[in-house]
Amino acid sequence: MMELQGPAFSVNELIPAIVQEETTGKVLMLAYMNEEAYLKTIETKETWFFSRKRKELWNKGATSGNKQIVKHISYDCDGDSILVQVNAKGPACHTGEQTCFYNSVYENHHSYVDIIEELVANIRDRRVNPVDGSYTTYLFREGIDKVLKKVGEETSEVIIGAKNQDKEELTWEIADLTYHTLVLMEMTGVRISDIKKELLKRHNPIKGKGVVK
């Protein structure tokens, strides 16, 4: 058996494992690992847990097909909890929800974390399900030349806002540019994950090289 470094299985038979979608940062679920589940997770690069109710190991997605491909594993300062970052191949929750944490108890403001992904989803929906009076629907109807023109215009507005040293104006214009760029990405099949992968290639902290410092 491989020698473990980090998680304190010698002290705690079961350790809580938080599963997080690597591309969005969304927390998907919480389950428990024993030493065997932890080792199988590392070995297979898929999440394995120990069921406290059934008293047995289980592999996420073994029956549903909603596998979780492991990308990174870390543990906290005390070694008594694990964070597993994954590429989820389907909903994490047995209810069909993307995350088990879909019940909101308190909300002071809308989460900043999800806004780009939500905007992308809304843009995609407008493309598939056009809505009369929707600006996004209008852009898709007009085609890529119209969107390219808007991207150019908004880029110029960003430059003007920066030259004016007006933070509020600049923020507004960057938001406009971001929106129109996302529409362009949807039109051309470029995904947020593609951009993140390209940035990671340019700046890879593991290999210690890249053009973005």
TORFI-72878 format. One line per 2 residues: number of its first residue (from 0); their letters; for each residue x, y, z of N, C-alpha, C, CB. Coordinates in pm, 1 decimal. Each point is the difference from the previous one (the first is absolute). Glycine has a CB too. Example, Ala and Ser with C-alpha at 12.3 -4.5 7.8 and 13.67 -1.06 7.14 Angstrom:
residues 2
0 = AS = 1319.0/-569.0/780.0/-89.0/119.0/0.0/90.0/120.0/0.0/-189.2/-117.3/124.6 | 154.2/222.3/-196.6/82.0/119.0/6.0/-77.0/109.0/73.0/118.4/-62.8/-214.5 $
//
This chain:
residues 213
0 = MM = 85.3/-119.9/0.0/-85.3/119.9/0.0/88.1/123.9/0.0/-184.2/-122.8/123.2 | 146.6/221.9/-204.9/84.1/118.8/-7.6/-1.1/77.3/131.5/-45.0/12.9/-245.6 $
2 = EL = 155.4/52.5/275.6/11.2/80.3/121.4/-71.2/132.0/-20.0/218.8/-108.7/57.7 | -314.8/137.7/30.8/-79.0/121.9/-13.2/71.4/118.5/61.9/-208.0/-136.2/2.4 $
4 = QG = 197.5/248.3/-64.5/50.4/123.7/54.3/-114.5/99.0/4.7/233.1/-44.5/-88.1 | -267.9/91.3/205.4/-105.2/99.8/10.2/-119.4/-45.0/79.0/75.6/84.7/-213.0 $
6 = PA = -177.8/-141.5/145.9/-122.8/-36.7/69.7/27.2/-94.1/116.3/-125.0/29.8/-212.8 | 66.1/0.6/328.2/30.4/-72.5/124.3/-92.0/-119.3/18.4/80.4/212.6/102.4 $
8 = FS = -69.6/-310.9/-191.3/-84.2/-118.6/12.5/37.9/-83.3/121.5/-28.3/-1.5/-247.2 | 152.1/19.2/295.9/40.9/-73.4/119.4/-74.3/48.6/123.9/224.6/-35.4/-102.8 $
10 = VN = -273.9/159.4/95.9/-73.9/58.9/112.5/-151.2/-9.6/-23.3/192.6/157.5/43.8 | -234.0/-128.5/-165.5/-142.5/-2.5/-34.1/-25.6/-108.4/-104.5/-21.5/247.2/52.0 $
12 = EL = -67.3/-339.8/-19.4/-30.7/-107.3/-94.1/-61.7/55.2/-127.5/-32.3/-156.9/191.4 | -56.9/255.9/-176.4/-63.3/64.6/-114.3/32.8/148.7/0.2/-185.7/-170.7/2.1 $
14 = IP = 214.8/222.5/-121.1/31.9/141.6/-14.6/-95.4/60.5/-103.0/244.8/-40.0/60.4 | -308.1/155.7/-29.4/-89.2/64.1/-97.4/76.3/45.9/-123.4/-148.1/73.2/187.1 $
16 = AI = 89.6/-99.0/-302.5/61.5/39.1/-127.6/-94.8/94.9/-72.7/127.0/-220.4/-15.9 | -80.6/342.4/-7.2/-77.6/100.5/-73.1/36.4/-11.3/-147.6/-8.9/156.9/202.0 $
18 = VQ = -92.0/-168.1/-287.1/23.7/-12.8/-143.7/-37.1/130.3/-67.9/-43.5/-248.5/7.9 | 134.7/301.3/-87.1/-15.3/130.3/-64.1/25.0/-12.6/-149.9/71.3/116.2/212.5 $
20 = EE = -157.2/-52.0/-293.1/21.5/3.5/-145.1/119.1/90.1/-28.8/-246.7/-39.7/-47.0 | 347.1/-14.0/-21.1/124.4/74.9/-19.4/-15.8/122.6/-88.9/120.0/-212.6/30.2 $
22 = TT = -210.0/206.8/-127.5/-10.1/110.2/-95.4/-79.2/118.8/53.9/15.6/-167.6/-181.2 | -111.1/141.2/271.0/-86.0/107.4/49.6/21.8/33.4/146.9/-164.7/-70.4/-167.8 $
24 = GK = 227.1/-20.7/241.5/17.0/21.1/142.5/-123.8/-35.8/80.4/160.8/178.0/-54.5 | -265.8/-224.9/-10.3/-124.7/-33.4/69.7/18.7/-125.1/85.2/-134.0/104.3/-186.3 $
26 = VL = 90.0/-96.1/311.8/4.5/-116.0/88.7/-112.9/-94.9/-39.4/100.7/137.6/189.9 | -65.2/-261.1/-221.9/-98.2/-95.6/-51.8/-62.5/-87.3/108.2/127.2/-0.6/-211.3 $
28 = ML = -46.4/-47.2/303.8/-52.5/-93.1/99.9/100.2/-17.7/112.9/-133.3/-118.4/-176.9 | 87.1/55.1/283.1/85.7/-40.9/109.9/-30.0/-145.9/30.9/9.0/236.1/94.7 $
30 = AY = 95.3/-317.6/-87.8/-14.3/-140.3/36.4/118.0/-37.0/89.3/-124.7/-55.1/-216.5 | 138.4/-73.8/247.7/105.0/-42.1/91.4/90.9/-103.7/-65.0/-151.5/47.7/193.1 $
32 = MN = 281.4/-36.3/-164.6/98.0/-96.6/-47.7/66.8/-69.4/118.0/38.5/138.0/-206.8 | -18.2/-269.6/193.1/95.3/-66.5/87.3/129.2/-16.0/-77.6/-183.2/-122.0/128.0 $
34 = EE = 280.7/57.5/-69.6/130.4/-9.1/-65.7/-9.6/-73.2/-133.7/109.7/2.3/224.7 | -191.2/-106.4/-230.0/-13.4/-77.9/-123.0/-63.8/82.4/-110.7/-18.6/-208.4/136.2 $
36 = AY = -86.0/284.0/-102.4/-66.7/85.1/-99.6/95.7/106.7/-51.6/-221.6/-40.6/111.7 | 301.0/96.0/-21.0/98.8/102.2/-37.1/102.2/-55.9/-98.3/-30.8/109.7/223.4 $
38 = LK = 81.0/-229.8/-193.7/99.0/-62.8/-86.6/-59.0/-35.4/-136.3/115.1/-89.7/202.9 | -239.6/39.9/-203.8/-64.0/-34.2/-127.3/-27.0/124.8/-82.5/-103.8/-200.9/106.5 $
40 = TI = 74.1/312.6/-39.7/-20.5/126.6/-69.6/127.6/43.7/-70.2/-174.2/64.7/168.0 | 286.1/-77.3/-98.7/128.8/35.4/-59.7/35.2/-96.2/-113.1/75.7/95.7/219.9 $
42 = ET = -99.7/-223.6/-197.0/37.8/-102.6/-97.9/-81.4/9.3/-128.7/64.6/-147.3/189.2 | -196.4/165.4/-175.7/-89.1/-4.2/-116.4/-25.9/136.5/-60.3/-104.8/-198.9/98.4 $
44 = KE = 141.2/306.4/-26.4/-26.9/137.7/-42.2/-150.8/27.1/-10.2/218.5/0.9/-124.9 | -297.4/-79.3/198.4/-143.6/22.0/15.5/-31.2/2.3/149.6/-52.4/-113.3/-223.7 $
46 = TW = -55.1/182.9/261.8/-31.2/10.3/142.5/-61.6/-128.4/54.4/-32.7/245.0/-29.9 | 87.1/-286.7/143.6/-51.9/-112.8/76.8/-26.1/47.9/142.5/125.9/-169.2/-144.2 $
48 = FF = -232.2/118.8/203.0/-36.7/40.5/135.2/-39.4/-122.4/81.6/-75.9/225.2/-84.4 | 56.7/-204.0/215.2/-48.9/-105.8/87.8/-138.5/39.4/48.7/235.8/-63.8/71.4 $
50 = SR = -333.0/-22.2/-95.5/-137.3/25.4/42.2/-16.2/-34.3/147.5/-83.4/-46.8/-233.1 | 48.9/145.7/313.5/-21.5/-24.1/142.6/-125.5/-81.7/25.3/116.9/213.2/49.5 $
52 = KR = -212.7/-204.2/-143.0/-125.0/-73.8/15.1/15.8/-145.8/-42.2/-126.4/212.1/-39.3 | 188.7/-235.1/-76.9/13.1/-136.2/-52.6/127.9/-68.8/47.9/-130.5/71.6/-200.1 $
54 = KE = 221.3/5.3/259.5/126.5/-53.9/49.6/81.7/-64.7/-111.5/-107.7/-36.8/222.1 | 116.7/106.2/-336.2/76.8/-52.5/-112.6/50.9/113.3/-87.4/-135.8/-210.1/4.5 $
56 = LW = 235.4/179.3/-86.7/52.0/97.6/-94.7/-97.9/20.0/-114.0/234.2/-63.9/60.0 | -234.1/186.0/-115.1/-77.6/22.8/-120.8/72.3/98.3/-91.2/-212.6/-46.4/126.0 $
58 = NK = 196.2/23.0/-253.8/65.3/78.3/-104.5/-103.9/92.9/-61.6/168.8/-185.2/-47.2 | -146.1/317.0/58.7/-95.2/96.6/-53.0/-19.0/-20.0/-150.6/66.2/163.3/180.0 $
60 = GA = -193.1/-181.7/-221.7/-30.8/-15.7/-141.5/3.4/-143.0/-49.1/90.7/223.0/-30.7 | -64.2/-319.6/120.1/8.7/-140.1/-43.0/-131.8/-48.5/-59.0/172.0/-40.8/176.6 $
62 = TS = -284.3/87.2/-122.4/-130.4/-40.5/-52.7/-64.7/108.8/-85.3/-27.9/-145.7/199.3 | 47.3/272.2/-162.7/-63.6/110.9/-72.7/77.7/43.6/-123.1/-94.9/74.3/214.9 $
64 = GN = 224.3/-102.8/-217.0/85.4/49.1/-108.2/55.0/139.3/25.3/-131.3/-139.4/-153.9 | 91.3/201.0/266.5/43.9/136.3/32.3/135.4/-3.6/71.6/-241.2/75.7/16.5 $
66 = KQ = 342.0/-119.2/-89.3/133.5/-15.1/56.1/60.8/135.4/37.3/29.8/-208.0/-136.2 | 64.5/202.8/228.6/77.8/117.5/37.8/147.6/-31.5/-22.7/-174.5/72.5/171.8 $
68 = IV = 232.8/-8.1/-272.9/139.5/-23.6/-34.4/88.1/90.8/85.1/-63.1/-66.6/-236.5 | 148.0/7.7/315.4/80.5/74.4/97.3/112.2/77.4/-68.5/-53.6/-172.6/173.1 $
70 = KH = 62.8/301.4/-139.6/104.4/86.8/-54.5/101.2/44.1/105.9/-164.2/77.9/-169.8 | 118.1/-67.0/294.0/89.8/47.3/105.4/-56.0/-40.1/135.3/75.4/194.0/-143.0 $
72 = IS = 12.4/-235.1/233.0/-39.8/-35.6/136.4/88.5/76.4/97.9/-77.9/-230.9/-74.0 | 16.4/291.7/173.1/75.3/67.3/105.5/-68.9/-27.6/132.7/79.9/181.3/-159.4 $
74 = YD = -13.8/-145.6/268.0/-57.4/-22.0/132.6/26.4/121.5/86.7/31.7/-249.1/-21.0 | -108.8/263.0/128.5/11.0/119.6/82.8/117.3/-10.2/97.2/-247.2/33.2/-20.2 $
76 = CD = 267.0/73.2/97.5/117.9/11.9/86.0/5.8/-107.6/108.0/-3.4/243.9/-43.1 | -113.5/-294.8/86.2/-3.3/-102.5/103.8/-2.6/-141.3/-56.5/-117.1/162.2/144.8 $
78 = GD = 104.4/-172.7/-277.4/-4.6/-131.5/-62.2/-128.8/-75.3/25.9/243.0/-6.1/21.5 | -349.8/79.2/17.3/-124.4/-70.9/30.4/-113.9/34.4/-95.4/71.6/-3.9/236.2 $
80 = SI = -39.6/62.1/-350.6/-98.3/17.5/-107.1/74.7/8.1/-132.6/-162.5/119.9/155.7 | 94.5/-162.6/-262.3/62.6/-10.0/-132.2/-79.6/82.8/-99.8/88.5/-230.9/53.1 $
82 = LV = -18.6/298.0/-143.0/-63.3/72.7/-109.7/38.4/-69.8/-130.2/4.6/221.3/128.7 | -106.8/-265.8/-203.2/22.8/-69.2/-125.9/-58.3/84.2/-112.8/-4.5/-226.8/114.7 $
84 = QV = 89.2/274.6/-203.5/-44.6/77.1/-115.1/-13.4/-94.1/-119.0/111.9/210.8/87.5 | -227.4/-204.2/-153.5/-32.1/-98.7/-102.3/-55.7/64.4/-126.4/-43.5/-164.8/180.6 $
86 = NA = 41.5/86.3/-284.5/-75.7/30.1/-121.0/-123.2/-88.0/4.9/208.0/63.8/-136.7 | -322.3/-5.4/169.9/-123.1/-76.6/18.2/-64.3/-31.9/-134.2/-34.2/108.6/223.0 $
88 = KG = 1.7/-236.6/-243.4/-60.0/-45.3/-124.9/-152.3/-3.3/5.0/204.3/-133.3/-39.6 | -259.6/194.0/142.3/-144.9/6.8/14.0/-35.3/57.8/135.3/-28.6/-196.5/-153.2 $
90 = PA = -99.3/203.1/187.5/-42.2/54.5/128.5/63.1/-73.5/116.5/-213.3/68.2/-104.5 | 244.6/5.0/210.7/57.7/-61.9/119.2/-107.5/-56.1/91.4/192.4/156.6/-15.4 $
92 = CH = -310.2/-94.2/13.7/-106.4/-36.5/93.8/-91.5/-107.8/-57.7/9.4/231.1/94.8 | -57.1/-320.7/-7.6/-90.3/-106.3/-44.2/-134.8/54.7/-47.5/112.8/-154.3/160.4 $
94 = TG = -141.9/282.6/-126.4/-125.6/61.7/-43.7/5.7/47.5/-144.6/-40.3/69.1/234.7 | 162.0/-68.4/-290.7/17.7/52.0/-135.1/55.7/140.9/-2.7/-185.9/-144.0/-70.3 $
96 = EQ = 197.0/206.8/188.1/60.3/132.8/8.3/150.5/-11.2/-22.1/-181.0/77.7/159.1 | 240.8/28.9/-213.2/143.0/-1.5/-26.6/80.9/-11.4/128.6/-40.5/136.4/-204.6 $
98 = TC = -9.3/-75.3/312.2/68.0/-5.2/128.7/-98.9/-41.1/108.1/163.4/177.4/-74.1 | -112.8/-243.2/177.5/-87.3/-37.2/112.2/-40.5/122.8/81.9/110.9/-225.6/8.9 $
100 = FY = -35.3/335.3/-23.3/-26.0/121.0/78.2/-87.4/97.0/-78.7/219.5/-28.9/118.8 | -342.1/-11.9/-147.1/-91.1/84.1/-77.3/-109.3/63.0/86.1/46.1/-144.3/-196.7 $
102 = NS = -50.7/109.9/325.1/-98.7/57.7/91.0/57.8/125.3/65.4/-100.6/-228.4/42.4 | 46.8/344.6/-76.4/51.3/125.9/52.7/-70.9/35.7/130.4/53.5/77.3/-233.7 $
104 = VY = 24.1/-47.4/337.3/-53.8/37.5/130.7/9.5/150.7/20.3/65.1/-224.3/92.3 | 47.4/281.5/-132.6/21.2/143.9/16.7/78.9/51.9/-119.4/-4.3/-20.6/253.1 $
106 = EN = -37.2/133.4/-305.4/70.0/57.8/-114.1/-3.7/151.5/10.0/-58.7/-198.8/-143.1 | 175.3/257.5/165.5/9.7/144.3/12.6/13.3/67.0/-135.9/104.2/-29.8/224.0 $
108 = HH = -40.3/-40.4/-317.1/13.7/50.0/-136.3/26.6/-118.9/-91.3/87.9/225.5/80.6 | -103.9/-204.2/-209.2/25.6/-106.5/-96.3/148.7/-33.2/-1.2/-196.6/74.0/-140.0 $
110 = SY = 228.4/-202.2/129.2/139.5/-44.2/3.1/77.7/50.9/-121.0/-70.8/-203.2/126.8 | 187.7/264.1/-99.9/87.0/43.5/-108.5/60.0/-119.0/-74.5/51.1/208.1/128.7 $
112 = VD = -34.9/-320.5/-55.9/71.9/-115.0/-54.5/-66.5/-53.5/-125.9/76.0/-56.6/230.0 | -209.3/54.5/-231.4/-73.8/-66.7/-106.8/-41.6/91.6/-114.4/-79.3/-155.7/171.2 $
114 = II = 101.9/285.8/-161.4/-63.8/93.1/-92.3/43.3/-22.2/-145.0/-12.3/164.3/186.2 | 140.6/-193.4/-211.7/45.4/-20.3/-137.6/-64.7/-125.5/-57.7/219.2/114.6/51.6 $
116 = EE = -217.8/-223.6/25.3/-60.2/-124.3/-47.6/-150.4/17.2/-23.5/175.7/-130.7/124.1 | -241.9/206.4/-35.3/-143.4/24.0/-17.5/-26.2/83.9/-124.6/-32.3/-14.3/248.4 $
118 = LV = 116.7/113.4/-271.7/-14.8/83.3/-118.8/20.8/-83.0/-126.2/78.2/200.6/130.0 | 22.6/-286.9/-129.1/24.0/-88.9/-114.0/-121.1/-89.6/-25.0/246.8/3.7/49.0 $
120 = AN = -304.1/-57.0/58.9/-117.0/-86.7/-13.1/-118.9/76.7/-57.6/81.8/-137.2/193.5 | -100.3/261.7/-149.4/-110.1/81.8/-51.6/19.6/33.5/-147.8/-32.3/95.6/229.2 $
122 = IR = 156.8/-64.5/-267.0/31.0/28.8/-140.4/-28.3/-122.3/-86.0/175.8/166.1/70.2 | -133.1/-282.2/-22.3/-23.1/-125.2/-74.3/-149.6/-28.1/-14.1/219.3/-90.7/84.9 $
124 = DR = -293.4/118.4/21.2/-144.9/-23.3/-4.1/-67.8/91.7/-101.1/6.2/-70.8/240.2 | 39.9/195.5/-248.8/-58.0/94.0/-96.7/29.2/-44.4/-143.5/25.7/186.9/167.1 $
126 = RV = 87.3/-254.6/-185.3/32.0/-49.6/-133.7/-90.8/-117.0/-37.9/238.3/74.2/30.7 | -262.6/-162.0/65.5/-82.5/-119.0/-25.7/-148.2/34.0/3.2/178.6/-143.6/99.6 $
128 = NP = -215.1/233.6/-9.1/-140.5/38.1/18.5/-15.6/150.8/-15.7/-36.1/-196.2/154.7 | 29.6/246.7/-278.3/-11.2/145.2/-23.2/-120.2/61.8/70.2/110.9/-33.6/-219.0 $
130 = VD = -91.1/154.6/269.5/-106.9/73.0/69.0/-16.1/135.9/-66.6/47.0/-120.0/219.6 | -166.9/151.6/-263.6/-26.9/129.6/-62.7/30.8/113.0/98.3/-178.2/-104.6/-146.0 $
132 = GS = 248.5/205.5/97.7/34.2/114.0/83.8/129.7/-16.6/76.0/-239.0/42.1/20.1 | 298.5/-161.5/-25.6/126.8/-24.0/68.9/115.9/52.6/-83.8/-97.1/-203.1/113.2 $
134 = YT = 185.8/279.3/-49.8/116.5/53.6/-71.5/93.2/-113.3/-44.5/-16.2/213.7/134.0 | 29.5/-313.9/-48.7/85.7/-113.7/-34.4/-54.8/-73.8/-121.3/67.7/-22.4/240.4 $
136 = TY = -198.5/2.1/-243.3/-63.7/-63.6/-115.4/24.1/83.1/-125.9/-175.8/-101.2/150.3 | 166.3/232.6/-135.2/24.6/91.7/-112.5/141.1/-17.7/-55.1/-162.4/163.8/98.9 $
138 = LF = 260.6/-175.4/-10.3/138.1/-17.3/-44.6/17.7/-130.2/-77.4/77.3/133.1/197.1 | -135.1/-239.9/-147.4/9.7/-127.6/-71.4/-69.8/8.0/-135.6/8.8/-121.6/219.9 $
140 = RE = -118.5/194.0/-224.7/-74.8/13.6/-125.3/80.8/79.9/-102.7/-217.1/-11.5/128.3 | 287.3/115.4/-81.0/78.3/84.7/-89.7/126.5/-69.7/-50.2/-89.2/198.7/120.7 $
142 = GI = 145.9/-286.2/-38.1/115.1/-77.0/-44.3/132.7/51.5/51.6/-129.1/-54.3/-198.7 | 235.5/-14.8/160.2/131.9/23.4/57.2/56.4/137.1/-34.6/38.6/-243.5/-11.9 $
144 = DK = -69.8/295.3/-107.4/53.6/131.6/-37.0/-48.8/108.1/95.6/9.0/-72.5/-239.4 | -134.9/63.4/280.3/-55.7/96.0/94.9/70.0/-11.4/134.9/-221.4/-10.3/-118.5 $
146 = VL = 244.4/-111.9/161.8/65.3/-21.9/129.3/144.9/48.8/-4.0/-149.9/-198.5/42.5 | 219.7/172.5/-152.0/137.5/47.6/-13.3/5.7/152.8/4.5/56.2/-204.2/-135.2 $
148 = KK = -153.1/267.0/72.0/-6.9/146.6/3.0/-17.4/49.3/143.3/-98.5/1.8/-232.0 | 10.0/-69.6/308.5/-24.5/40.2/139.5/124.7/-23.4/85.7/-245.1/-54.6/-26.9 $
150 = VG = 316.0/-54.7/3.3/122.6/-26.2/74.4/101.8/110.7/-27.2/-43.3/-249.0/-10.3 | 53.0/289.9/-115.3/90.9/109.2/-34.7/-39.3/130.2/66.3/43.7/-111.3/-215.9 $
152 = EE = -173.2/142.9/213.2/-48.7/123.0/62.8/26.1/0.0/150.1/-175.5/17.8/-177.0 | 145.8/-129.9/240.6/17.8/-6.6/144.7/147.3/4.4/38.2/-211.6/-130.6/17.3 $
154 = TS = 299.0/75.2/-101.0/143.8/8.8/25.4/45.3/145.9/-1.4/33.6/-227.7/-103.4 | -85.7/303.2/7.0/32.7/143.0/-7.2/-50.9/73.0/124.0/-9.3/-9.8/-251.4 $
156 = EV = -110.3/-27.1/298.0/-56.4/63.8/119.1/83.3/-31.5/123.6/-228.3/-13.7/-102.1 | 282.7/-107.3/109.0/87.6/-36.2/112.0/124.3/89.0/-0.5/-83.8/-238.9/-7.3 $
158 = II = 140.1/259.0/-109.4/119.3/84.0/-12.8/-29.6/143.2/44.7/80.7/-144.0/-190.1 | -196.6/195.5/147.3/-39.1/136.3/37.2/-19.3/11.1/150.7/-109.8/30.2/-223.8 $
160 = GA = 42.2/-130.6/282.3/-22.9/-0.1/144.5/130.5/-1.2/77.6/-215.2/-118.4/-37.7 | 312.5/41.5/-12.3/130.0/-6.6/66.3/74.8/133.0/-12.3/9.6/-246.9/-47.0 $
162 = KN = -15.5/307.6/-72.1/66.0/129.3/-21.4/-62.4/109.1/86.7/54.7/-69.1/-234.9 | -184.7/59.2/258.8/-69.4/98.0/83.0/26.7/-20.9/149.1/-175.8/14.6/-175.8 $
164 = QD = 240.3/-127.8/207.7/28.4/-34.9/139.9/-127.3/2.0/84.0/231.1/94.8/-24.4 | -337.8/-146.8/-36.3/-130.5/-6.4/66.3/-30.4/-146.6/29.1/-82.7/211.9/-117.6 $
166 = KE = 100.4/-252.1/243.2/-15.8/-140.2/36.3/-140.9/-51.1/-26.9/175.3/31.3/172.6 | -277.5/49.8/-140.2/-138.5/-42.3/-20.3/-29.0/-20.1/-148.8/-68.4/123.6/208.7 $
168 = EL = 111.6/-28.7/-289.7/-18.8/-12.5/-144.7/74.9/-120.7/-54.5/-28.3/248.0/-16.9 | 151.5/-265.3/62.0/82.5/-110.8/-47.4/-62.2/-135.1/38.9/205.0/146.7/18.4 $
170 = TW = -253.1/-156.9/102.8/-64.9/-123.1/45.0/-120.6/-33.1/-86.2/78.3/45.3/232.4 | -159.8/56.4/-260.6/-118.9/-16.3/-83.6/38.5/-51.1/-138.8/-115.3/184.4/127.2 $
172 = EI = 216.5/-122.2/-186.1/39.6/-34.8/-136.6/65.0/-138.3/-7.6/30.8/243.2/-47.2 | 46.9/-279.3/149.1/59.4/-134.3/3.0/-110.0/-105.6/12.3/211.1/92.5/105.3 $
174 = AD = -315.0/-61.8/-26.6/-113.8/-92.6/11.8/-69.7/-16.2/-134.8/-31.1/66.6/241.3 | 12.7/44.4/-314.3/-60.0/-6.3/-134.1/85.2/-84.3/-94.6/-103.2/225.9/37.0 $
176 = LT = 234.3/-203.0/-31.9/91.6/-74.8/-86.0/-3.6/-148.9/35.1/147.7/203.8/-21.9 | -151.8/-233.3/150.5/-5.9/-139.0/45.0/-124.3/-69.9/-54.0/125.9/63.1/207.0 $
178 = YH = -240.5/3.2/-195.2/-126.2/-57.7/-48.3/7.5/-28.9/-150.2/-125.5/124.1/180.2 | 166.8/-27.0/-259.0/3.8/-19.0/-144.7/105.5/-103.9/-40.5/-77.3/237.2/-29.2 $
180 = TL = 186.0/-246.0/106.0/100.2/-103.3/-25.4/-57.1/-138.3/26.9/181.7/161.7/59.4 | -262.1/-173.8/45.3/-63.8/-128.4/31.2/-99.0/-40.6/-108.5/27.8/48.0/243.7 $
182 = VL = -98.8/49.5/-299.4/-90.4/-29.3/-112.6/81.2/-50.3/-118.9/-163.6/176.7/78.8 | 275.7/-110.2/-106.1/88.1/-41.6/-109.1/52.3/-141.4/24.3/65.4/240.0/-39.5 $
184 = ME = -27.2/-269.4/161.6/48.6/-133.9/34.4/-106.4/-105.1/-24.1/151.7/100.3/169.6 | -275.9/-70.4/-133.2/-109.6/-93.6/-23.4/-20.7/-22.9/-148.8/-108.4/74.4/212.7 $
186 = MT = 119.7/30.7/-290.3/-16.7/-12.3/-145.4/108.5/-86.4/-63.7/-108.1/224.2/-0.5 | 228.3/-218.4/56.1/114.6/-65.8/-62.5/40.5/-129.9/69.7/76.8/224.0/-71.7 $
188 = GV = -150.6/-261.3/176.2/27.4/-127.3/66.7/115.0/1.7/98.5/-87.8/-104.0/-199.5 | 131.7/222.2/239.3/105.8/10.7/100.1/-63.8/-0.4/138.7/149.5/129.5/-160.5 $
190 = RI = -98.6/-211.9/250.2/-54.8/-12.9/134.4/90.7/67.8/103.2/-110.0/-215.6/-67.9 | 52.1/248.1/182.9/77.4/57.3/109.9/113.8/-94.3/36.6/-204.0/121.4/86.7 $
192 = SD = 176.6/-251.2/-88.2/103.2/-98.0/33.5/116.4/5.5/-98.3/-175.7/-145.9/100.8 | 147.5/178.1/-228.2/107.5/12.2/-99.1/93.3/115.3/36.1/-151.9/-94.1/-177.6 $
194 = IK = 93.3/205.3/222.1/80.0/116.6/38.3/83.6/-32.2/123.6/-174.5/154.8/-96.7 | 113.5/-222.3/193.8/72.3/-34.8/122.1/115.4/-94.6/-30.2/-210.0/31.2/132.2 $
196 = KE = 187.7/-127.2/-221.2/106.6/-94.1/-36.5/115.2/72.9/-68.0/-169.8/-183.6/-24.4 | 136.4/279.4/-62.6/104.1/75.6/-69.5/80.6/84.2/98.7/-142.6/5.8/-207.1 $
198 = LL = 73.0/57.6/303.5/70.0/79.2/101.2/89.0/-88.2/86.2/-189.3/163.5/1.9 | 141.1/-285.0/27.6/79.1/-92.3/80.5/126.6/-42.5/-74.1/-209.8/-80.4/111.5 $
200 = KR = 199.4/63.2/-243.2/117.2/-35.0/-79.5/103.9/112.0/5.3/-144.4/-140.6/-151.0 | 95.3/265.2/154.7/91.4/114.7/2.2/61.3/22.5/137.3/-134.0/102.9/-181.4 $
202 = HN = 58.3/-138.2/284.3/49.7/18.2/135.9/-30.8/-125.9/78.6/-32.5/251.5/-10.6 | 128.6/-341.8/18.3/-17.8/-126.9/68.8/82.1/1.2/127.7/-41.8/-120.0/-218.2 $
204 = PI = -22.3/141.7/333.8/74.8/8.8/125.4/67.6/-130.6/37.6/-159.0/173.2/73.8 | 107.5/-286.7/-126.1/60.4/-129.2/33.0/134.9/-13.9/-70.4/-229.2/-102.6/30.6 $
206 = KG = 232.9/139.2/-159.3/123.9/-9.0/-76.4/88.0/123.7/18.6/-119.2/-143.1/-166.1 | 56.6/249.3/220.7/77.7/120.5/29.1/42.1/76.3/-122.9/78.4/-111.8/200.9 $
208 = KG = -162.4/107.8/-303.1/33.7/75.9/-119.8/-124.9/54.6/-62.4/201.0/-140.5/-37.9 | -185.2/237.9/-49.7/-113.6/60.0/-66.2/26.8/147.0/-26.6/-153.1/-164.5/110.0 $
210 = VV = 75.7/223.1/-199.1/24.1/139.9/-35.7/-74.2/95.4/92.4/32.8/-69.9/-236.6 | -135.3/18.8/309.3/-74.4/84.4/93.0/62.8/-15.9/137.7/-215.2/-21.4/-135.4 $
212 = K = 269.6/127.1/188.9/69.4/-5.6/129.6/-83.4/65.2/109.1/220.7/3.4/-118.1 $
//
